[in-house]
């Protein structure tokens, strides 16, 4: 990427697999980019109609298209062999200075750079589904990464993609670690008979589900009174789970092939219609919650915006 580019000047190629690709493509296409999806169409989702009819999104089987790309975004399942295989194919069809961004929840950037011919041009970019209705974007670099194209990408994400990105320079992400810590404690409570999945869902949805979109964790502690959290942690922390392996409940779901709404069996059971309805309603909810969050912009030291109720 050049140091400063507008969406209409920036050609982006998407490669990989999974349902996330449709939301990423819509996010970029809605921002005015020409988007080329190299290979197969993304997994069919409730977004497929909008994806298929978007004038700036094109499916292209020709990998040589990567040579003219300003930015390449790769998205795969969490399998390092699959990621490295895809990166190897990209490296064969790309200019050495083209910025390449790949998702990674559990592997460090150093792991992905190992064996890659242009490690300085590789970074991690984590999205959440649906990418075109969320502010989330996790940008991960390390000491090998060129800084200028990352700076340009951060600016493009803020000004054109509708993102509120944060930059991590140690090669590892934080979003998945935070979620994993919450999930581990949830499974611990279930495995030890304190609660059921529906209890956990209600506790999360009806308390942090209200304040997290407004304030996040640390500003909420400031809002409520930081001292009390220190007192609670002193007594509670020794009791929290420190397990290093998946919980009994999670292991049983995996062994039974219960993959969630994808095959209508997970922690809950779903009819086909229920699974489809949940996806559609989830997209509507994301659109509405984003509109609400826009009315109350996150206040930071670098961006002291005021809320606009």
Short mmCIF file of the C-alpha atoms (twelve columns), coordinates in Angstrom:
data_MODEL
# 
_entry.id   MODEL 
# 
loop_
_atom_site.group_PDB 
_atom_site.id 
_atom_site.type_symbol 
_atom_site.label_atom_id 
_atom_site.label_alt_id 
_atom_site.label_comp_id 
_atom_site.label_asym_id 
_atom_site.label_seq_id 
_atom_site.Cartn_x 
_atom_site.Cartn_y 
_atom_site.Cartn_z 
_atom_site.pdbx_PDB_model_num 
ATOM 1   C CA . UNK A 1   0.000   0.000   0.000   1 
ATOM 2   C CA . UNK A 2   1.061   3.533   -0.674  1 
ATOM 3   C CA . UNK A 3   1.357   5.881   2.281   1 
ATOM 4   C CA . UNK A 4   -1.902  7.619   1.399   1 
ATOM 5   C CA . UNK A 5   -4.674  6.198   -0.773  1 
ATOM 6   C CA . UNK A 6   -8.382  6.715   -1.272  1 
ATOM 7   C CA . UNK A 7   -10.762 3.736   -1.620  1 
ATOM 8   C CA . UNK A 8   -11.297 4.347   -5.334  1 
ATOM 9   C CA . UNK A 9   -7.530  4.159   -5.850  1 
ATOM 10  C CA . UNK A 10  -7.037  0.997   -3.796  1 
ATOM 11  C CA . UNK A 11  -7.547  -2.443  -5.314  1 
ATOM 12  C CA . UNK A 12  -7.982  -5.180  -2.732  1 
ATOM 13  C CA . UNK A 13  -7.856  -8.939  -3.264  1 
ATOM 14  C CA . UNK A 14  -9.492  -11.356 -0.815  1 
ATOM 15  C CA . UNK A 15  -8.355  -14.957 -0.594  1 
ATOM 16  C CA . UNK A 16  -9.324  -17.806 1.691   1 
ATOM 17  C CA . UNK A 17  -12.517 -19.400 2.920   1 
ATOM 18  C CA . UNK A 18  -15.396 -19.155 5.358   1 
ATOM 19  C CA . UNK A 19  -18.419 -16.982 6.094   1 
ATOM 20  C CA . UNK A 20  -16.309 -14.010 7.247   1 
ATOM 21  C CA . UNK A 21  -15.272 -13.283 3.652   1 
ATOM 22  C CA . UNK A 22  -18.738 -12.048 2.656   1 
ATOM 23  C CA . UNK A 23  -18.830 -9.433  5.427   1 
ATOM 24  C CA . UNK A 24  -15.250 -8.318  4.727   1 
ATOM 25  C CA . UNK A 25  -16.013 -7.967  1.019   1 
ATOM 26  C CA . UNK A 26  -19.147 -5.929  1.750   1 
ATOM 27  C CA . UNK A 27  -17.259 -3.706  4.196   1 
ATOM 28  C CA . UNK A 28  -14.637 -2.925  1.555   1 
ATOM 29  C CA . UNK A 29  -17.036 -2.710  -1.382  1 
ATOM 30  C CA . UNK A 30  -19.379 -0.398  0.520   1 
ATOM 31  C CA . UNK A 31  -16.355 1.820   1.171   1 
ATOM 32  C CA . UNK A 32  -15.735 2.244   -2.557  1 
ATOM 33  C CA . UNK A 33  -12.923 -0.274  -3.121  1 
ATOM 34  C CA . UNK A 34  -12.701 -2.562  -6.112  1 
ATOM 35  C CA . UNK A 35  -12.676 -5.970  -4.437  1 
ATOM 36  C CA . UNK A 36  -11.552 -9.181  -6.129  1 
ATOM 37  C CA . UNK A 37  -12.284 -12.471 -4.395  1 
ATOM 38  C CA . UNK A 38  -9.761  -14.970 -5.701  1 
ATOM 39  C CA . UNK A 39  -11.103 -18.516 -5.843  1 
ATOM 40  C CA . UNK A 40  -14.511 -19.726 -4.719  1 
ATOM 41  C CA . UNK A 41  -17.358 -17.661 -3.342  1 
ATOM 42  C CA . UNK A 42  -17.552 -17.411 0.459   1 
ATOM 43  C CA . UNK A 43  -19.723 -19.770 2.480   1 
ATOM 44  C CA . UNK A 44  -23.413 -19.112 1.829   1 
ATOM 45  C CA . UNK A 45  -24.872 -16.862 4.525   1 
ATOM 46  C CA . UNK A 46  -27.696 -14.369 4.982   1 
ATOM 47  C CA . UNK A 47  -25.333 -11.842 3.332   1 
ATOM 48  C CA . UNK A 48  -25.021 -13.800 0.084   1 
ATOM 49  C CA . UNK A 49  -27.620 -11.800 -1.868  1 
ATOM 50  C CA . UNK A 50  -25.973 -8.465  -1.041  1 
ATOM 51  C CA . UNK A 51  -22.580 -9.960  -1.873  1 
ATOM 52  C CA . UNK A 52  -23.653 -11.448 -5.197  1 
ATOM 53  C CA . UNK A 53  -25.221 -8.210  -6.472  1 
ATOM 54  C CA . UNK A 54  -22.592 -5.703  -5.300  1 
ATOM 55  C CA . UNK A 55  -21.169 -3.772  -8.290  1 
ATOM 56  C CA . UNK A 56  -17.638 -3.480  -6.849  1 
ATOM 57  C CA . UNK A 57  -17.191 -7.104  -5.719  1 
ATOM 58  C CA . UNK A 58  -15.930 -9.608  -8.281  1 
ATOM 59  C CA . UNK A 59  -15.128 -13.317 -8.034  1 
ATOM 60  C CA . UNK A 60  -11.989 -14.069 -10.023 1 
ATOM 61  C CA . UNK A 61  -10.286 -17.449 -10.478 1 
ATOM 62  C CA . UNK A 62  -7.063  -15.899 -11.806 1 
ATOM 63  C CA . UNK A 63  -4.387  -15.763 -9.107  1 
ATOM 64  C CA . UNK A 64  -2.266  -13.454 -11.263 1 
ATOM 65  C CA . UNK A 65  -4.733  -10.694 -10.261 1 
ATOM 66  C CA . UNK A 66  -2.772  -10.507 -6.993  1 
ATOM 67  C CA . UNK A 67  0.121   -8.863  -8.847  1 
ATOM 68  C CA . UNK A 68  -1.843  -5.638  -9.318  1 
ATOM 69  C CA . UNK A 69  -3.357  -5.556  -5.824  1 
ATOM 70  C CA . UNK A 70  -2.524  -2.751  -3.390  1 
ATOM 71  C CA . UNK A 71  -3.596  -4.903  -0.438  1 
ATOM 72  C CA . UNK A 72  -4.211  -8.623  -0.038  1 
ATOM 73  C CA . UNK A 73  -6.472  -9.829  2.773   1 
ATOM 74  C CA . UNK A 74  -6.415  -13.542 3.596   1 
ATOM 75  C CA . UNK A 75  -8.959  -15.212 5.843   1 
ATOM 76  C CA . UNK A 76  -8.931  -18.896 6.808   1 
ATOM 77  C CA . UNK A 77  -9.987  -21.227 9.594   1 
ATOM 78  C CA . UNK A 78  -7.639  -21.433 12.585  1 
ATOM 79  C CA . UNK A 79  -5.198  -23.994 11.178  1 
ATOM 80  C CA . UNK A 80  -1.563  -22.959 10.829  1 
ATOM 81  C CA . UNK A 81  -0.811  -25.490 8.086   1 
ATOM 82  C CA . UNK A 82  -3.703  -24.138 6.021   1 
ATOM 83  C CA . UNK A 83  -2.594  -20.546 6.658   1 
ATOM 84  C CA . UNK A 84  0.994   -21.246 5.624   1 
ATOM 85  C CA . UNK A 85  -0.143  -23.125 2.541   1 
ATOM 86  C CA . UNK A 86  -2.271  -20.150 1.492   1 
ATOM 87  C CA . UNK A 87  0.535   -17.673 2.240   1 
ATOM 88  C CA . UNK A 88  2.892   -19.757 0.110   1 
ATOM 89  C CA . UNK A 89  0.504   -19.573 -2.836  1 
ATOM 90  C CA . UNK A 90  0.097   -15.824 -2.341  1 
ATOM 91  C CA . UNK A 91  3.884   -15.349 -2.264  1 
ATOM 92  C CA . UNK A 92  4.159   -16.997 -5.683  1 
ATOM 93  C CA . UNK A 93  1.730   -14.512 -7.243  1 
ATOM 94  C CA . UNK A 94  2.437   -11.186 -5.570  1 
ATOM 95  C CA . UNK A 95  4.872   -8.295  -5.746  1 
ATOM 96  C CA . UNK A 96  7.392   -8.389  -2.855  1 
ATOM 97  C CA . UNK A 97  6.297   -5.017  -1.404  1 
ATOM 98  C CA . UNK A 98  2.531   -5.679  -1.407  1 
ATOM 99  C CA . UNK A 99  1.026   -5.608  2.084   1 
ATOM 100 C CA . UNK A 100 -0.532  -8.945  3.053   1 
ATOM 101 C CA . UNK A 101 -2.910  -9.203  6.007   1 
ATOM 102 C CA . UNK A 102 -4.076  -12.572 7.348   1 
ATOM 103 C CA . UNK A 103 -6.338  -13.436 10.274  1 
ATOM 104 C CA . UNK A 104 -4.932  -15.318 13.268  1 
ATOM 105 C CA . UNK A 105 -6.563  -15.816 16.660  1 
ATOM 106 C CA . UNK A 106 -4.114  -18.221 18.309  1 
ATOM 107 C CA . UNK A 107 -0.881  -18.110 16.295  1 
ATOM 108 C CA . UNK A 108 1.624   -15.285 16.624  1 
ATOM 109 C CA . UNK A 109 2.710   -13.189 13.671  1 
ATOM 110 C CA . UNK A 110 6.210   -14.646 14.129  1 
ATOM 111 C CA . UNK A 111 4.773   -18.137 13.547  1 
ATOM 112 C CA . UNK A 112 3.260   -16.998 10.254  1 
ATOM 113 C CA . UNK A 113 6.332   -15.055 9.130   1 
ATOM 114 C CA . UNK A 114 8.548   -18.113 9.559   1 
ATOM 115 C CA . UNK A 115 9.450   -19.331 6.074   1 
ATOM 116 C CA . UNK A 116 7.560   -16.496 4.356   1 
ATOM 117 C CA . UNK A 117 9.806   -14.799 1.771   1 
ATOM 118 C CA . UNK A 118 8.748   -11.226 2.633   1 
ATOM 119 C CA . UNK A 119 8.085   -11.195 6.409   1 
ATOM 120 C CA . UNK A 120 8.240   -7.397  6.531   1 
ATOM 121 C CA . UNK A 121 5.145   -7.234  4.273   1 
ATOM 122 C CA . UNK A 122 3.056   -9.623  6.393   1 
ATOM 123 C CA . UNK A 123 0.739   -8.614  9.228   1 
ATOM 124 C CA . UNK A 124 -2.306  -9.964  11.068  1 
ATOM 125 C CA . UNK A 125 -5.748  -8.447  10.584  1 
ATOM 126 C CA . UNK A 126 -8.612  -9.878  12.647  1 
ATOM 127 C CA . UNK A 127 -12.259 -9.160  11.837  1 
ATOM 128 C CA . UNK A 128 -15.580 -10.210 13.345  1 
ATOM 129 C CA . UNK A 129 -18.726 -11.274 11.523  1 
ATOM 130 C CA . UNK A 130 -20.493 -9.359  10.048  1 
ATOM 131 C CA . UNK A 131 -17.519 -7.143  9.210   1 
ATOM 132 C CA . UNK A 132 -19.603 -4.442  7.501   1 
ATOM 133 C CA . UNK A 133 -21.744 -3.837  10.627  1 
ATOM 134 C CA . UNK A 134 -19.077 -3.742  13.366  1 
ATOM 135 C CA . UNK A 135 -16.401 -1.307  14.529  1 
ATOM 136 C CA . UNK A 136 -13.971 -4.099  15.362  1 
ATOM 137 C CA . UNK A 137 -10.602 -4.422  13.632  1 
ATOM 138 C CA . UNK A 138 -7.522  -5.872  15.350  1 
ATOM 139 C CA . UNK A 139 -4.247  -4.891  13.647  1 
ATOM 140 C CA . UNK A 140 -1.161  -6.881  14.691  1 
ATOM 141 C CA . UNK A 141 2.450   -6.191  13.721  1 
ATOM 142 C CA . UNK A 142 5.932   -6.811  15.115  1 
ATOM 143 C CA . UNK A 143 9.443   -5.428  14.781  1 
ATOM 144 C CA . UNK A 144 9.834   -6.892  11.270  1 
ATOM 145 C CA . UNK A 145 6.715   -5.255  9.828   1 
ATOM 146 C CA . UNK A 146 7.101   -2.151  7.682   1 
ATOM 147 C CA . UNK A 147 5.429   0.725   9.481   1 
ATOM 148 C CA . UNK A 148 4.410   3.008   6.587   1 
ATOM 149 C CA . UNK A 149 1.856   0.696   4.918   1 
ATOM 150 C CA . UNK A 150 0.380   -0.228  8.314   1 
ATOM 151 C CA . UNK A 151 -0.064  3.459   9.120   1 
ATOM 152 C CA . UNK A 152 -1.833  3.915   5.782   1 
ATOM 153 C CA . UNK A 153 -4.068  0.917   6.458   1 
ATOM 154 C CA . UNK A 154 -5.027  2.217   9.922   1 
ATOM 155 C CA . UNK A 155 -5.981  5.557   8.419   1 
ATOM 156 C CA . UNK A 156 -7.991  3.905   5.651   1 
ATOM 157 C CA . UNK A 157 -9.808  1.719   8.190   1 
ATOM 158 C CA . UNK A 158 -10.778 4.722   10.312  1 
ATOM 159 C CA . UNK A 159 -11.737 7.105   7.533   1 
ATOM 160 C CA . UNK A 160 -13.302 4.755   4.966   1 
ATOM 161 C CA . UNK A 161 -14.115 1.346   6.420   1 
ATOM 162 C CA . UNK A 162 -16.057 2.607   9.432   1 
ATOM 163 C CA . UNK A 163 -13.711 0.863   11.858  1 
ATOM 164 C CA . UNK A 164 -12.350 1.768   15.279  1 
ATOM 165 C CA . UNK A 165 -9.079  -0.203  14.926  1 
ATOM 166 C CA . UNK A 166 -6.423  -0.772  17.540  1 
ATOM 167 C CA . UNK A 167 -2.789  -1.599  16.821  1 
ATOM 168 C CA . UNK A 168 -0.796  -4.255  18.707  1 
ATOM 169 C CA . UNK A 169 2.947   -4.357  18.057  1 
ATOM 170 C CA . UNK A 170 3.985   -7.536  19.882  1 
ATOM 171 C CA . UNK A 171 2.805   -10.039 17.263  1 
ATOM 172 C CA . UNK A 172 -0.152  -11.367 19.262  1 
ATOM 173 C CA . UNK A 173 -3.829  -10.474 19.473  1 
ATOM 174 C CA . UNK A 174 -5.866  -9.754  22.602  1 
ATOM 175 C CA . UNK A 175 -9.487  -10.230 21.538  1 
ATOM 176 C CA . UNK A 176 -9.357  -14.038 21.460  1 
ATOM 177 C CA . UNK A 177 -7.445  -14.175 24.753  1 
ATOM 178 C CA . UNK A 178 -10.093 -12.107 26.511  1 
ATOM 179 C CA . UNK A 179 -12.913 -14.221 25.102  1 
ATOM 180 C CA . UNK A 180 -11.073 -17.442 25.956  1 
ATOM 181 C CA . UNK A 181 -10.658 -16.332 29.579  1 
ATOM 182 C CA . UNK A 182 -14.404 -15.695 29.875  1 
ATOM 183 C CA . UNK A 183 -15.234 -18.977 28.141  1 
ATOM 184 C CA . UNK A 184 -12.860 -20.960 30.384  1 
ATOM 185 C CA . UNK A 185 -14.527 -19.649 33.545  1 
ATOM 186 C CA . UNK A 186 -17.962 -20.304 32.018  1 
ATOM 187 C CA . UNK A 187 -17.072 -23.928 31.261  1 
ATOM 188 C CA . UNK A 188 -15.565 -24.326 34.736  1 
ATOM 189 C CA . UNK A 189 -18.837 -23.210 36.330  1 
ATOM 190 C CA . UNK A 190 -20.818 -25.605 34.129  1 
ATOM 191 C CA . UNK A 191 -18.484 -28.597 34.568  1 
ATOM 192 C CA . UNK A 192 -18.612 -28.167 38.350  1 
ATOM 193 C CA . UNK A 193 -22.391 -27.944 38.527  1 
ATOM 194 C CA . UNK A 194 -22.769 -24.263 39.391  1 
ATOM 195 C CA . UNK A 195 -24.676 -23.270 36.262  1 
ATOM 196 C CA . UNK A 196 -26.085 -24.341 32.889  1 
ATOM 197 C CA . UNK A 197 -25.253 -22.745 29.498  1 
ATOM 198 C CA . UNK A 198 -28.511 -20.781 29.533  1 
ATOM 199 C CA . UNK A 199 -27.612 -19.315 32.971  1 
ATOM 200 C CA . UNK A 200 -24.243 -18.171 31.649  1 
ATOM 201 C CA . UNK A 201 -25.890 -16.619 28.596  1 
ATOM 202 C CA . UNK A 202 -28.400 -14.718 30.720  1 
ATOM 203 C CA . UNK A 203 -25.713 -13.468 33.117  1 
ATOM 204 C CA . UNK A 204 -23.544 -12.201 30.217  1 
ATOM 205 C CA . UNK A 205 -26.343 -10.806 28.066  1 
ATOM 206 C CA . UNK A 206 -28.172 -9.004  30.863  1 
ATOM 207 C CA . UNK A 207 -25.164 -7.364  32.558  1 
ATOM 208 C CA . UNK A 208 -21.945 -6.916  30.513  1 
ATOM 209 C CA . UNK A 209 -24.072 -7.069  27.368  1 
ATOM 210 C CA . UNK A 210 -25.496 -3.704  28.402  1 
ATOM 211 C CA . UNK A 211 -22.321 -1.821  29.296  1 
ATOM 212 C CA . UNK A 212 -19.603 -3.260  27.039  1 
ATOM 213 C CA . UNK A 213 -20.862 -1.555  23.826  1 
ATOM 214 C CA . UNK A 214 -20.880 1.753   25.703  1 
ATOM 215 C CA . UNK A 215 -17.711 1.733   27.765  1 
ATOM 216 C CA . UNK A 216 -15.620 -1.437  27.546  1 
ATOM 217 C CA . UNK A 217 -14.148 -2.987  30.697  1 
ATOM 218 C CA . UNK A 218 -11.835 -0.363  32.150  1 
ATOM 219 C CA . UNK A 219 -14.001 2.696   31.596  1 
ATOM 220 C CA . UNK A 220 -16.918 0.810   33.145  1 
ATOM 221 C CA . UNK A 221 -14.819 0.122   36.253  1 
ATOM 222 C CA . UNK A 222 -14.044 3.844   36.404  1 
ATOM 223 C CA . UNK A 223 -17.746 4.595   36.025  1 
ATOM 224 C CA . UNK A 224 -18.821 2.224   38.803  1 
ATOM 225 C CA . UNK A 225 -15.879 2.802   41.138  1 
ATOM 226 C CA . UNK A 226 -12.504 1.177   40.572  1 
ATOM 227 C CA . UNK A 227 -11.851 0.375   44.244  1 
ATOM 228 C CA . UNK A 228 -14.665 -2.149  44.621  1 
ATOM 229 C CA . UNK A 229 -13.319 -4.247  41.733  1 
ATOM 230 C CA . UNK A 230 -9.966  -4.518  43.470  1 
ATOM 231 C CA . UNK A 231 -11.670 -5.768  46.620  1 
ATOM 232 C CA . UNK A 232 -13.729 -8.350  44.704  1 
ATOM 233 C CA . UNK A 233 -10.710 -9.611  42.716  1 
ATOM 234 C CA . UNK A 234 -8.669  -10.105 45.877  1 
ATOM 235 C CA . UNK A 235 -11.171 -12.663 47.141  1 
ATOM 236 C CA . UNK A 236 -12.351 -14.073 43.820  1 
ATOM 237 C CA . UNK A 237 -9.174  -14.519 41.749  1 
ATOM 238 C CA . UNK A 238 -7.860  -17.560 43.688  1 
ATOM 239 C CA . UNK A 239 -11.096 -19.411 42.876  1 
ATOM 240 C CA . UNK A 240 -11.085 -18.766 39.101  1 
ATOM 241 C CA . UNK A 241 -10.315 -21.565 36.675  1 
ATOM 242 C CA . UNK A 242 -6.702  -22.209 35.679  1 
ATOM 243 C CA . UNK A 243 -7.375  -25.202 33.451  1 
ATOM 244 C CA . UNK A 244 -4.983  -25.714 30.529  1 
ATOM 245 C CA . UNK A 245 -7.135  -28.115 28.520  1 
ATOM 246 C CA . UNK A 246 -10.629 -27.751 27.002  1 
ATOM 247 C CA . UNK A 247 -13.506 -28.356 29.402  1 
ATOM 248 C CA . UNK A 248 -15.384 -31.640 29.638  1 
ATOM 249 C CA . UNK A 249 -18.446 -30.019 28.085  1 
ATOM 250 C CA . UNK A 250 -16.524 -28.571 25.146  1 
ATOM 251 C CA . UNK A 251 -14.662 -31.840 24.565  1 
ATOM 252 C CA . UNK A 252 -17.942 -33.769 24.500  1 
ATOM 253 C CA . UNK A 253 -19.526 -31.378 21.981  1 
ATOM 254 C CA . UNK A 254 -16.502 -31.666 19.679  1 
ATOM 255 C CA . UNK A 255 -16.376 -35.465 19.906  1 
ATOM 256 C CA . UNK A 256 -20.105 -35.665 19.125  1 
ATOM 257 C CA . UNK A 257 -19.698 -33.407 16.079  1 
ATOM 258 C CA . UNK A 258 -22.004 -30.749 17.497  1 
ATOM 259 C CA . UNK A 259 -20.685 -27.691 15.657  1 
ATOM 260 C CA . UNK A 260 -23.392 -25.175 16.484  1 
ATOM 261 C CA . UNK A 261 -25.900 -23.657 14.106  1 
ATOM 262 C CA . UNK A 262 -23.896 -24.936 11.138  1 
ATOM 263 C CA . UNK A 263 -25.371 -28.404 11.761  1 
ATOM 264 C CA . UNK A 264 -28.144 -27.295 14.153  1 
ATOM 265 C CA . UNK A 265 -26.611 -28.928 17.243  1 
ATOM 266 C CA . UNK A 266 -24.344 -27.175 19.737  1 
ATOM 267 C CA . UNK A 267 -24.984 -26.123 23.305  1 
ATOM 268 C CA . UNK A 268 -28.597 -25.791 22.143  1 
ATOM 269 C CA . UNK A 269 -30.562 -27.590 19.423  1 
ATOM 270 C CA . UNK A 270 -32.106 -25.771 16.451  1 
ATOM 271 C CA . UNK A 271 -34.478 -26.515 13.631  1 
ATOM 272 C CA . UNK A 272 -33.315 -25.447 10.183  1 
ATOM 273 C CA . UNK A 273 -35.707 -22.493 10.287  1 
ATOM 274 C CA . UNK A 274 -34.496 -21.444 13.750  1 
ATOM 275 C CA . UNK A 275 -30.859 -21.477 12.611  1 
ATOM 276 C CA . UNK A 276 -31.681 -19.349 9.564   1 
ATOM 277 C CA . UNK A 277 -33.771 -16.947 11.641  1 
ATOM 278 C CA . UNK A 278 -31.034 -16.495 14.245  1 
ATOM 279 C CA . UNK A 279 -28.558 -15.508 11.528  1 
ATOM 280 C CA . UNK A 280 -30.966 -13.011 9.976   1 
ATOM 281 C CA . UNK A 281 -31.909 -11.516 13.339  1 
ATOM 282 C CA . UNK A 282 -28.255 -11.338 14.369  1 
ATOM 283 C CA . UNK A 283 -27.463 -9.224  11.294  1 
ATOM 284 C CA . UNK A 284 -30.391 -6.893  12.033  1 
ATOM 285 C CA . UNK A 285 -29.271 -6.580  15.649  1 
ATOM 286 C CA . UNK A 286 -25.686 -5.744  14.607  1 
ATOM 287 C CA . UNK A 287 -26.898 -2.979  12.327  1 
ATOM 288 C CA . UNK A 288 -29.032 -1.458  15.082  1 
ATOM 289 C CA . UNK A 289 -26.411 -1.772  17.827  1 
ATOM 290 C CA . UNK A 290 -23.840 -0.090  15.575  1 
ATOM 291 C CA . UNK A 291 -26.229 2.826   15.035  1 
ATOM 292 C CA . UNK A 292 -26.676 3.119   18.790  1 
ATOM 293 C CA . UNK A 293 -22.909 2.993   19.417  1 
ATOM 294 C CA . UNK A 294 -22.407 5.740   16.847  1 
ATOM 295 C CA . UNK A 295 -24.559 8.016   19.019  1 
ATOM 296 C CA . UNK A 296 -22.153 7.451   21.921  1 
ATOM 297 C CA . UNK A 297 -18.636 7.474   20.394  1 
ATOM 298 C CA . UNK A 298 -15.890 5.978   22.500  1 
ATOM 299 C CA . UNK A 299 -13.965 8.721   24.285  1 
ATOM 300 C CA . UNK A 300 -10.192 8.339   24.303  1 
ATOM 301 C CA . UNK A 301 -7.261  10.562  25.169  1 
ATOM 302 C CA . UNK A 302 -6.459  10.868  21.471  1 
ATOM 303 C CA . UNK A 303 -10.060 11.400  20.409  1 
ATOM 304 C CA . UNK A 304 -12.003 13.306  23.091  1 
ATOM 305 C CA . UNK A 305 -15.353 13.187  21.315  1 
ATOM 306 C CA . UNK A 306 -18.508 13.918  23.217  1 
ATOM 307 C CA . UNK A 307 -21.628 11.791  23.072  1 
ATOM 308 C CA . UNK A 308 -24.503 12.972  20.904  1 
ATOM 309 C CA . UNK A 309 -27.694 11.638  22.486  1 
# 
